[in-house]
Amino acid sequence: MTKPDYRMKQWSRQAAWLLPGLHIKRWVGILLAGFVALVVGVALLLNLQPITLAIHVIKHIAPIIPSWASGSLLVVSGILLLFFGIRKTTGSVFEALGTGSDPKILEALYRRSRLDQGPRLVAIGGGNGLSTLLIGIKQYTNRITAIVTVCDDGGSSGRLREEFGIIPPGDIRNCIAALADEEDLITALFQYRFKKGHGLEGHSFGNLFLSVLCSITGNMVQAVKESSKVLNIRGQVLPASLDNLVLVAQMEDGREIRGESHITAAESRISRLSCEPANPQPVPEVIEAIEKAELIILGPGSLYTSVLPNLLIPEVAQALQKAKAPKVYVCNVMTQPGETDNFSVADHLQVLMDHCPGKKLVDAVVVNNWIPERLVERYEAHGSVPVMIDRERIQEMGIALIERVLVDEGEVAIRHNPRRLSRSIIQWFKKEYRRKTKAKQLTPIAPPGDSLEKDLLQI
């Protein structure tokens, strides 16, 4: 890079601090106004008559130097001094923070200031599905609350749950990693599993990290809050309950299966799902988040072991039914052997409605409508088939159908693409908001407040 190019790049970086949305220009302006007021005030106290003196100087200079020249000189001088001051100030701040002049900090400030104005969003689920959604949805808003199921009893989470009496940290760990700014690094760190070591083998670092924090802070909610601060995640992650929940499934063959890991291995269709204790208490912040939400998303994830367990908490189900925010269910792309064999989209919806009777639980369902044939054949060999879209039945339920291509052709596994999934949901949300706003404008009811409208304009 030549020297002139380098200088231009340096100037462009400094100019970037004046971009709209960073909330910096206003403070620089206030700083300059305060400085000018201070200088003029001191001069007046000392009877120096600064304004009179300045006018007198200008009167003598004006006939000598043309106004276009003197004005241009002052403007250019002011701009140069302003940029020089910003450059030195920010450089000193970066040096004190030990970050140098990394432009990523400026980018992060700009992005966060925009995303802080996004819609208040609640995502409910568990497993890998919820973390997949969070990876994409955090590109649209920072005001995210992930409500995570706490019924896992297998693997590392199950061992820690049994040994220390804590709620399973596995799904919580996945969501924290998904919402972290340094997503790849944090995911690699939190997902790292010890391959040897007495008592350590099979455990993930993230599970151990949360377990230790839980012991220090007293409960998993506080542990998650503290870890979220350390990792600077966007939004918040909340366990649905702090109670020691055990899933209980009534199977169509008459058996009663207890425990999530045993239910998925039962190889029989589930007729009813419940939990013990029968009336678990939700984390208070969960109910508050649902009440304040502007968009609520259920799934994606295992129907019976990731999404539905959250709705078995009576207060959570009631809050969802009372919530004024639009509610979207993300249906799985493929059926799950031993859990949703031969299920259609409407079958998934019917299970949710059967377990939460009463008011309408879902306003729209997001489904994938294309899968690479080569992957379908591979999955069929293991008893998993694409979830059929029964459009007429969904329409009869009064639920909007959002059909999109949500998977990637080049993948080796069938899974939701985070960006495609989140974009489909946000696009429907914007369209739904406009429709409701237009309907309200045709009635004498006062239009909605500016908050949500401003949020949507930032998307």
C-alpha positions in Angstrom: 0.0 0.0 0.0 1.4 3.4 -0.9 1.7 6.2 1.6 -1.1 8.4 0.2 -3.4 5.3 0.1 -2.6 4.6 3.8 -3.3 8.2 4.8 -6.7 8.1 3.0 -7.6 4.9 4.8 -6.7 6.5 8.1 -8.8 9.5 7.4 -11.8 7.3 6.3 -11.6 5.5 9.6 -11.7 8.7 11.5 -14.6 10.0 9.4 -16.5 6.8 10.2 -17.0 8.0 13.7 -19.4 10.6 12.3 -21.7 8.0 10.8 -25.4 8.3 11.9 -26.5 5.9 14.6 -23.3 5.8 16.7 -24.6 8.5 19.1 -21.2 10.2 19.1 -21.7 13.4 17.1 -24.1 14.8 19.7 -21.6 14.3 22.5 -18.8 15.9 20.5 -21.1 18.8 19.7 -22.0 19.2 23.4 -18.3 19.0 24.3 -17.4 21.8 21.8 -20.3 24.0 22.9 -19.3 23.5 26.5 -15.7 24.5 25.7 -16.8 27.6 23.9 -19.1 28.6 26.7 -16.4 28.1 29.3 -13.9 30.2 27.3 -16.4 33.0 26.7 -17.5 32.9 30.4 -14.0 33.2 31.7 -13.2 36.0 29.4 -16.3 37.9 30.5 -15.4 37.4 34.2 -12.0 38.9 33.5 -13.7 41.8 31.6 -11.8 40.9 28.4 -14.9 41.6 26.3 -14.2 38.6 23.9 -17.2 39.2 21.6 -16.4 42.9 21.2 -12.7 42.1 20.6 -13.6 39.4 18.1 -15.9 41.8 16.2 -13.1 44.4 16.2 -10.6 42.0 14.8 -13.0 40.8 12.1 -13.7 44.5 11.1 -10.0 45.1 10.5 -9.3 41.8 8.8 -12.4 41.7 6.5 -11.2 44.5 4.1 -7.9 42.8 3.7 -9.0 39.1 3.2 -12.1 38.4 1.1 -15.0 36.7 3.0 -14.9 33.6 0.8 -11.2 33.1 1.6 -11.5 33.7 5.3 -14.7 31.7 5.6 -13.2 28.8 3.8 -10.1 28.9 5.9 -12.1 28.8 9.1 -14.3 25.9 7.9 -11.3 23.8 6.8 -9.4 24.7 10.0 -12.5 23.7 12.1 -12.9 20.4 10.3 -9.2 19.5 10.6 -9.1 20.3 14.3 -12.3 18.3 14.9 -10.9 15.2 13.1 -7.6 15.6 14.8 -9.2 15.8 18.2 -11.4 12.7 17.5 -8.4 10.8 16.2 -6.3 11.5 19.2 -9.2 10.9 21.7 -10.2 7.6 20.2 -6.6 6.6 19.9 -6.0 7.2 23.6 -9.1 5.3 24.5 -8.1 2.3 22.3 -4.6 2.4 23.8 -6.0 2.4 27.3 -8.2 -0.6 26.5 -5.3 -2.4 24.9 -7.1 -2.7 21.5 -5.0 -0.5 19.3 -7.1 1.2 16.5 -9.0 -1.9 15.6 -11.9 -0.9 13.2 -13.9 -3.8 14.6 -14.7 -1.8 17.6 -16.3 0.9 15.5 -18.2 -1.7 13.6 -19.4 -3.3 16.8 -20.6 0.0 18.2 -22.5 0.9 15.0 -24.1 -2.6 14.8 -25.1 -2.7 18.4 -26.6 0.8 18.3 -28.8 -0.3 15.4 -29.8 -3.7 16.8 -30.7 -2.2 20.2 -33.6 -0.6 18.4 -34.9 -4.0 17.0 -38.1 -5.7 18.1 -38.4 -7.4 21.5 -38.3 -11.0 20.6 -38.9 -14.2 22.6 -37.7 -17.6 21.3 -38.8 -20.7 23.1 -37.4 -24.2 22.7 -34.3 -26.2 23.3 -31.7 -28.5 21.7 -29.8 -27.5 18.6 -32.9 -26.0 16.9 -33.2 -23.0 19.2 -29.5 -22.2 19.0 -29.7 -22.4 15.2 -32.5 -19.8 15.2 -30.6 -17.5 17.5 -27.5 -17.4 15.3 -29.7 -15.9 12.5 -32.2 -13.8 14.5 -29.4 -11.9 16.3 -28.6 -10.2 13.0 -32.0 -8.3 13.3 -32.2 -7.4 17.0 -30.3 -7.4 20.3 -33.5 -7.5 22.3 -33.8 -11.3 22.4 -34.9 -13.6 25.3 -34.2 -17.3 24.7 -36.4 -19.5 27.0 -34.8 -22.9 27.3 -36.2 -26.2 28.3 -34.7 -27.9 31.3 -35.8 -31.5 31.0 -32.6 -33.0 29.5 -31.4 -36.1 31.4 -28.8 -37.6 29.1 -25.2 -37.2 28.4 -23.0 -34.7 30.2 -26.1 -32.6 31.2 -27.7 -35.6 32.8 -24.6 -36.6 34.7 -24.2 -33.1 36.1 -27.9 -32.9 36.9 -27.8 -36.2 38.9 -24.5 -35.5 40.6 -25.0 -31.8 41.6 -28.8 -31.4 41.6 -28.7 -28.6 39.1 -30.9 -28.1 36.1 -29.3 -29.4 32.9 -26.9 -26.8 31.4 -26.5 -28.3 27.9 -29.2 -26.4 25.9 -28.5 -23.2 27.9 -24.8 -23.5 26.9 -25.8 -23.8 23.2 -27.9 -20.7 23.4 -25.2 -18.6 25.1 -22.7 -19.6 22.5 -25.1 -18.8 19.7 -25.8 -15.3 21.0 -22.1 -14.4 21.7 -20.4 -11.9 19.5 -17.4 -14.1 18.9 -19.7 -17.0 18.0 -17.2 -19.4 16.4 -14.6 -19.1 19.1 -17.1 -19.3 22.0 -18.9 -22.2 20.4 -15.7 -24.1 20.0 -14.8 -23.4 23.6 -18.2 -24.2 25.1 -18.7 -27.4 22.9 -15.2 -28.8 23.7 -15.5 -32.2 25.2 -12.9 -33.8 27.3 -11.8 -37.1 25.7 -10.0 -38.4 28.8 -9.6 -37.7 32.5 -11.2 -39.4 35.4 -14.6 -37.8 35.9 -14.0 -35.3 33.1 -14.3 -37.6 30.1 -17.5 -36.9 28.1 -18.2 -33.5 29.8 -18.2 -30.3 27.7 -16.3 -27.3 29.0 -19.4 -25.1 28.8 -21.4 -27.5 31.0 -18.7 -27.5 33.6 -18.3 -23.7 33.4 -22.0 -23.1 34.0 -22.1 -25.7 36.8 -19.3 -24.0 38.6 -20.9 -20.6 38.2 -24.2 -22.1 39.5 -22.4 -23.2 42.6 -20.8 -19.8 43.1 -23.9 -17.7 42.4 -26.5 -20.0 44.0 -28.8 -20.8 41.0 -28.6 -21.3 37.2 -30.4 -18.0 36.4 -27.6 -16.0 38.1 -25.0 -18.3 36.6 -26.3 -17.6 33.1 -26.5 -13.8 33.8 -22.9 -13.7 34.9 -21.6 -15.8 32.0 -23.6 -13.6 29.6 -21.8 -10.5 30.9 -18.4 -12.2 30.5 -19.2 -13.3 26.9 -21.0 -10.1 26.0 -24.0 -11.9 24.4 -26.8 -10.2 22.6 -30.0 -10.5 24.6 -30.5 -12.9 27.5 -30.9 -16.7 28.0 -33.4 -17.9 30.7 -34.2 -21.5 31.8 -37.9 -22.0 31.7 -37.9 -23.2 35.4 -35.5 -23.9 38.2 -37.6 -27.0 39.3 -36.1 -30.5 38.7 -38.5 -31.4 35.9 -39.0 -35.0 34.7 -40.9 -35.7 31.5 -43.5 -38.4 31.6 -45.0 -39.8 28.4 -48.1 -41.9 27.9 -47.5 -44.1 24.9 -50.1 -45.3 22.5 -49.2 -48.9 23.4 -50.2 -48.2 27.1 -46.7 -47.8 28.5 -45.6 -44.9 30.7 -42.1 -43.7 30.0 -40.2 -41.4 32.4 -37.2 -39.2 31.4 -36.4 -37.5 28.1 -33.7 -39.9 27.0 -35.9 -42.9 27.6 -38.9 -41.3 25.8 -36.9 -40.8 22.6 -35.6 -44.4 22.7 -39.1 -46.0 23.4 -39.8 -46.4 19.6 -43.6 -45.9 20.1 -45.9 -43.1 19.3 -46.6 -40.6 22.2 -50.3 -40.0 23.0 -49.7 -37.5 25.9 -46.8 -35.7 27.6 -46.7 -34.4 31.1 -44.1 -33.6 33.7 -43.3 -34.0 37.4 -43.9 -32.0 39.4 -47.3 -31.3 37.7 -47.2 -27.5 38.3 -43.6 -26.4 38.0 -42.9 -22.7 38.7 -41.5 -20.6 35.9 -38.6 -18.2 36.3 -40.3 -14.8 36.9 -38.3 -13.1 34.1 -39.7 -15.6 31.6 -43.3 -14.5 32.1 -42.2 -10.8 32.0 -40.4 -11.4 28.7 -43.5 -13.0 27.1 -45.8 -10.2 28.3 -43.5 -7.5 26.8 -42.6 -9.4 23.6 -43.4 -8.0 20.1 -42.7 -11.3 18.4 -42.7 -14.9 19.9 -41.1 -17.9 18.2 -41.7 -21.5 19.1 -39.0 -23.9 17.9 -37.4 -25.2 15.9 -36.5 -28.4 17.7 -37.9 -31.7 18.9 -41.6 -31.4 19.3 -42.0 -33.5 22.5 -38.6 -33.0 24.1 -37.6 -29.4 23.2 -40.6 -27.3 22.4 -43.5 -28.8 24.3 -41.8 -29.2 27.7 -41.8 -25.4 28.1 -45.5 -25.3 27.5 -46.1 -27.9 30.3 -45.4 -25.1 32.8 -49.0 -23.7 33.3 -48.0 -20.1 33.8 -45.9 -20.1 30.6 -48.7 -21.6 28.6 -51.2 -19.1 30.0 -48.8 -16.2 29.3 -48.4 -17.3 25.7 -52.1 -17.5 25.1 -52.6 -14.0 26.6 -49.7 -12.5 24.8 -50.7 -9.9 22.2 -47.5 -10.4 20.1 -47.8 -12.6 17.0 -46.7 -16.2 17.6 -44.8 -18.2 15.0 -44.1 -22.0 15.2 -41.1 -23.3 13.3 -41.8 -26.8 12.1 -39.1 -29.4 11.8 -37.9 -30.2 8.3 -37.8 -34.0 8.9 -39.7 -36.3 11.1 -37.9 -37.8 14.1 -37.9 -41.5 14.6 -39.5 -42.6 17.9 -41.1 -39.1 18.4 -42.9 -37.8 15.3 -43.0 -40.7 12.9 -45.1 -39.9 9.8 -46.2 -36.5 11.3 -47.4 -33.7 9.0 -47.1 -30.0 9.7 -50.7 -30.0 11.0 -50.0 -32.9 13.2 -47.2 -30.9 14.9 -49.6 -28.0 15.4 -52.4 -30.3 16.7 -50.1 -31.7 19.4 -49.3 -28.1 20.6 -53.0 -27.2 20.7 -54.0 -30.5 22.4 -51.5 -29.8 25.2 -52.5 -26.1 25.5 -56.2 -25.9 24.9 -58.1 -22.6 25.0 -57.0 -19.5 23.2 -55.1 -19.6 19.9 -51.5 -20.6 20.6 -50.0 -20.1 17.1 -50.6 -17.4 14.4 -48.3 -18.7 11.8 -46.2 -21.8 11.0 -42.9 -21.6 9.1 -42.1 -24.7 6.9 -39.4 -25.8 4.5 -40.7 -26.7 1.1 -37.6 -28.1 -0.7 -34.9 -30.7 0.2 -32.1 -32.1 -2.0 -33.2 -35.5 -3.2 -29.8 -37.1 -2.4 -30.2 -36.2 1.3 -33.8 -37.4 1.5 -32.8 -40.9 0.5 -30.0 -41.0 3.1 -32.5 -39.9 5.9 -35.2 -42.4 4.7 -32.7 -45.2 5.3 -32.8 -44.2 9.0 -36.6 -43.9 9.3 -36.8 -40.1 8.9 -38.9 -38.5 6.1 -39.7 -34.9 5.1 -42.6 -33.4 7.1 -45.6 -33.3 4.8 -47.2 -29.8 4.3 -51.0 -30.4 4.5 -52.0 -26.9 3.4 -55.8 -27.4 3.6 -55.8 -28.7 7.1 -53.5 -25.8 8.2 -55.8 -23.3 6.6 -58.8 -24.9 8.5 -56.9 -24.3 11.7 -56.8 -20.6 10.9 -53.0 -20.6 10.9 -50.9 -18.6 8.3 -48.5 -20.8 6.3 -45.0 -19.4 5.6 -43.4 -21.6 3.0 -39.7 -21.0 2.1 -36.6 -22.9 1.1 -34.9 -23.0 4.5 -32.1 -25.5 4.0 -28.8 -25.4 2.0 -28.2 -27.5 -1.0 -24.5 -28.0 -0.3 -24.9 -29.3 3.2 -24.2 -32.9 4.2 -27.1 -32.9 6.7 -30.7 -31.5 6.5 -31.0 -28.6 8.9 -32.3 -25.1 9.0 -30.1 -22.4 7.6 -30.0 -19.7 10.3 -30.1 -16.7 8.0 -32.8 -18.1 5.7 -35.0 -19.1 8.7 -34.6 -15.8 10.6 -35.1 -13.7 7.4 -38.4 -15.6 6.6 -39.7 -14.9 10.1 -38.8 -11.3 10.2 -40.3 -10.6 6.7 -43.6 -12.2 7.8 -43.5 -10.1 11.0 -43.0 -6.9 9.1 -45.8 -7.7 6.8 -48.1 -8.7 9.6 -47.3 -5.5 11.5 -48.1 -3.4 8.5 -51.4 -5.3 8.0 -52.5 -4.8 11.6 -51.4 -1.1 11.5 -53.4 -0.5 8.4 -56.5 -2.2 9.9 -56.2 -0.1 13.1 -56.0 3.1 11.0 -59.4 2.3 9.5 -61.0 2.2 13.0 -61.4 5.0 15.6 -58.9 3.2 17.8 -55.7 5.2 18.4 -52.7 4.0 16.3 -49.9 2.1 18.0 -47.1 3.9 19.7 -43.9 4.8 18.0 -41.7 2.2 19.7 -42.5 -0.8 17.6 -42.7 1.2 14.4 -39.2 2.6 15.0 -38.0 -0.9 15.8 -39.3 -2.2 12.4 -37.7 0.6 10.5 -34.3 -0.5 11.7 -34.8 -4.1 10.3 
